[in-house]
Amino acid sequence: MKTIFAAVLAAVLCACASYDGRSLVPGQSTTAQEVRELFGPPWQKWRAGLKQRDVWDYPMLVDNRMMNFFVQFSDDGIVREAYLLHDPIYDAPDGRA
């Protein structure tokens, strides 16, 4: 899990040069307010019912590809997961995007 999170942070750092990534630590004390201060307001927010978590979505361009950075919060407002996913909806039909 720590390796995945480190890879996500590296990708986010490429997209957000002003963000140092040191304070966003899932499962510890990073709060929704801290995430909002670091990234601004999310593009979308929703409730993941099965996990009982709120999810914030931050679309961003990483290496000229559209990605979504998702942050999940438990009911106490603490970051529980953060990950970066490629969004294939923006790929060209011939797969050369």
Secondary structure, DSSP 8 states (H G I E B T S, - for coil): -HHHHHHHHHHHHHH-TT---SS--TTTT-BHHHHHHHH-S-SEEEEETTTTEEEEEEEEEETTEEEEEEEEE-TTSBEEEEEEEE-GGGS-TTS--
